[in-house]
């Protein structure tokens, strides 16, 4: 089933804006789980409609893979992938949530179920995209939002950070090219254009590592 044929989990843009909606990574992810899942905002739309209708945001799990300060960075090169991101650098793995994850009545998902489901989707999507050798420790980073481009206007990302014991990751999919572990500084000077969510996540991570938090 292609993404256009799938029934994807979405929320009204207005509900996201009521919580925050500013460009960037908001570390207070529980407020989004509570305000979207707990409040019954979720519904299903056909993928083709969800891509066109900016009244809604598709919910996506976006996972960063890190080892000792370096992040798995790659270029998107899938001919059948998202054309608006083709050729851009990314540190995010993962994907959409669909009816198979939530059933046909997603408004009935409570907060605890939603948190478990988001972690489960992240596990599934990452392992579909790459092979990870060794153990890792998953954690939450926040929620990423960016309405400044066409892709961001119809997506909202729940961001997880996996700390890997070893920097051994190999692509499973042809659309993941030039994968390497790089520091944020190395990514910044690599010369490759970055997708907006990757830029925002790197800015957030730099803020976390700054002694002043600025």
Residue, then its C-alpha position, 0 to 999 in steps of 0.5 A: x500500500x502506498x502512502x497515498x492509498x493509506x488512511x493516515x492519522x491526522x489532527x486539525x491544524x487549529x488544535x496544534x496551534x492552540x497548544x503552540x505551533x511555533x517553528x522548532x522543537x518543543x520539549x514538552x511533548x506530553x502536552x501534545x499527547x494530552x492535547x491531541x490524543x487525550x482530547x480526542x482530536x485525532x482522525x483518519x484521512x486518505x493519504x492523498x487528501x492529507x497531503x493536500x489539505x492544510x487544515x490538518x497535520x499528519x502525525x509522524x514519528x521522527x527518530x534520531x540515531x546518536x552515538x557519542x555526539x554524532x548523528x546518523x545523517x543521510x541524503x534522501x534519494x528515493x525516486x518514489x519518495x517525497x519529491x519535495x525532500x529529494x536530495x536533502x540531508x536528514x538525521x530523521x528516520x521514521x514515518x507516518x501513523x496509519x489506521x493499522x496502528x490506531x484502528x478505525x476509532x483513533x479519537x478513543x486513544x488515551x494518553x498512555x496508549x498513545x505514548x506506547x503506540x508512538x514508541x512502537x511505530x518508531x521502532x517499526x519504521x526505523x527497522x524498516x529503513x535501517x539495520x542497527x547492530x547492537x543495543x540502543x536506548x530510546x528516549x523522547x526529545x520533543x515535538x517538531x513543527x514548521x509551517x514555513x514550507x509545504x511539507x511542514x504545513x501538513x506534518x507534525x513530528x513526535x521526535x525520539x532520540x535513540x542512543x546507540x551503543x555502537x555506530x553501526x547502521x546500514x540502510x535497508x532502503x534504496x532511498x537512504x544514501x551517503x549515511x554517515x555518523x557526523x557531529x552537528x558541526x560537521x553536518x553544518x559544514x557538509x554543504x548538503x541542503x538540510x530538510x527543515x526538521x533536521x535543521x530545527x532538531x540540530x538547533x534544539x540539540x545545540x541549545x541543550x549542549x550549550x552551557x547557558x542553554x541559549 
